[in-house]
Amino acid sequence: MRAPTAILRLTGVALLCAACGGGAAAPATGATPQPTQRAARNFVRGEIVQVKGDRVTLTVKTGPDAGSDTSFSMTPSTAVKHEQDALVSDATVGSCVFGVGERIGTDLVAAAQVVLTDHGPKGPDDCRRGSGGSLHHLGVAGGQITAINGDTYTVNSNAGPQRFQVGGQTKAVRLVDAGASSLAVGQCVTARGPKDSSGEVTAKSVVISPNVVGGCFADNGGLRGAAGGGG
């Protein structure tokens, strides 16, 4: 059964935040999905209302905490990415991509969303180390594309060769380097990293998402355009 839209979209953000921010690798592709405990979801998201030094304050726009303020801090190593619309056809041999969707085989994912990025946590030659297996009960096939056969893409994931299939409803986004100086009031962001004793996140990575009709994350997503997503 297709996953809720918010889970799939936020999974894309969490996965790529892990890749671009040097977080721990996700389980090997093909691993049995495990329930994700809310306490382990070390991210915050909302609309920026203040940027002061290395501390960013957000207004939460969705969920039970909607209307409340939260914040995260940054360090010199915090990776900031900007989400942009892309085409599935942008994914070519050599590209670093993540197909996220329903796992329909031990080495095959039916991708509702394709996320393109420039590299894994260690740099341009490290794409496969940023790949994952399962998050929020969804399948992930990620790594550098080694072959394309019709609608099926093969990647050299950290668990060996994996494949994902695309279809007419598959959406694509690209994450590009932005830099901390690009953060500004009014932007929609998701920040991921460890929490301190007060619950504030120290961001290893931040993704800036486009504002949508109705305000930040009004479509309940982080990465837009997925057909399936939580947070």
N, C-alpha and C positions, 0 to 999 in steps of 0.2 A: 504494500500500500504506500502511496506517495506520502512523503513526510510533509508536515505543515511548513508553510512558506518561511516563517520566521526562523525555524531551526536550521533549514538549509542555508539561508542567507547568512545567518550569524556564524554557522559552521565555516562558511567560506572565509569570513573575516578572521575567525579564530585560527584556522589552519594557516592562512597566509601571514597572519601576525606572528605565528610561531616560526614560520619560515624566514620572514624578513627581520625578525627581532632576535633571533638566536635562541628561541625557547627550546625546551626539551622536545625531542621528536615524538610524533604520535605513534601509536602502536603500528606494527608492521602491517602493510596492506594485506588484506585477507584475514586479519585477526578477528576473532569473535567480538562484536561490539559490546562494550560494557556501559552500564548506566552512568551518566555524568551527574555527580552530586552538585547541587547548587553552590555549596561551600567552595568547590574547586574551580568555579567559574570566575576566574580572576580578571574580570573586565568591567569597564563602565562605558556607557554610551549616552549621548545626549547632544544638546546644542550648546556651543561655547558661549558663555556670558562674560567671561573675564580671562585674560591671559596676563599673568603677573610674574615675571621672572620665569622660573622653571615650574610654576604651579598653574594649572588650568582648571577653571571652575565651569561646570556644566549644569544645565537644567535638564533633568530627565523628562523625556517627552512621552514615553509609553510605559505601560505596565502599572503595577500597584504603587510604584513610587513616583508616578508622573506628577510633575509640578514641583518636586523637591530638587534641591541642589546637591551636587556631589562634586568631587574633584579628583584630580590625579596629578602626580608630579613627574617630571622628566629628568633624565640624566644626559650627559653628553653622548651616550651611546644609544639613546632612544631612536629607533627607526621610524620615520614618518612617511607614510605612503598616501597617495591620492588615487581614489578609485575613479576610473574612467570607463565609459562605454567601449565595447569592443565587438568584434565579429568572431564567430567560431572559426571562420576562414583565416583569421589572423594567426591561428595556431598551425604552425608548419614544422617540418622536421627540424629539430634543433631547439625549438621553443621550450621554455620551462612552463609547464601548465599543470593544473589540478582539475580533474574531472570529479565532480561531487554529485552524488545521487544515490539511487538504489543499487545495492550490490546484487547482481543477478547471476553471478558465478564466482568461483574462487579467485579468478583473475580478471573479472569483468564487472564494470560499473555502468549502469544506464545513467548518463550524466544529464541532470536537469540544469546544471550550471558548469561553465568552464571558466576558470580563473587563470589569467596569464600574469606572470611576474617576471622580473629580470633575473632572479637568482635565489638560491637558498641562503641559509644563515651565514655561510662562510665565503660567499662571493659568487661570481659568474660561473665558476666551475663546480658549484656545490648544489645544483638544483635537486638532485636525487635525495640529498640529506634532508631537504625540507619537506619531503613527501610524507603522507600519513596513510593510515589504514581505515580507521573508523572513528567518527566523532558524532555524538548525539545519535547513535544508531544508524548513521549514514555511511555509505561506502565512499572511499576516496582512492582514486588512482592518480598519483602525481609523480612528476619527474620530467626529464627531458624526453621529448618525442623522438622516437627512433624510426617509426614507420607509420604511414597512414594508408589504410585500405578501405576506400569508400567512406563510410561513416564511423569507422573504427580506428582509434588512435592507440598506438602502443608506446608506453613510456618505460624508462629504466628506473623504476622506483627503488626505494631502499630495501624492498623485499624481492627484488628481481623484476623481470618483465611483468607489467600489468597493462590492462587495456580499459578504455572507456569508449562507449558509443554515444553519438550525438543524434539528435532528431530535430524536427521542425520547431519544437518548443524549447530547445536548449538555448539558454542565454549565455552571454559571455561578458566578462568585465576584465579590465587590466589594472594592475596596481603599479604605479610608477613612483619613483623617489620624489619627495616633496621638500623635506627639510623642516626643522622645527620652526624656522622663521616664517613659514607659510601659514601657521595656525593663527586664526583670527576670530573675533566675535561673530557669531551667526553661523559658523560652520557646524556641520553634523559630524561627530567623530565617535569612534570606538577605540578605547585604549585598553591594552592588555598587559598584565604584568603581576608580580607578587603584591599581596596586600600586607600592610603593616598592622600593628595591634589595634589601630583605630578603624581599620577597614579601608584606608586610602590606598589606591593602586599606585605603585611606582612603575610607570609605563616602560616596558621593553619595546613596545611598538604602538603606533597610532595610525589608524586608517581614517582618512577624510572621505566621507561619502557625500554625493550630491543631495541637496535638499529636494524634497518631493512635495507635490501638492498636498497641503494639509500640515506641512511641517516635518521636521526631522523624524525619520523612521515611522512616518504615518502609515507606511505600508508594512510595518512590523519587521522590516529587514535591515540588515547591515549592508551587505552587497545586494544591489537591486537586481530585479529581473529573473530571479530563480523561480522555477515553477513549483517548487515544492515548499522551512525553517526554523530555535529557540533560544532561546536565550534564557 
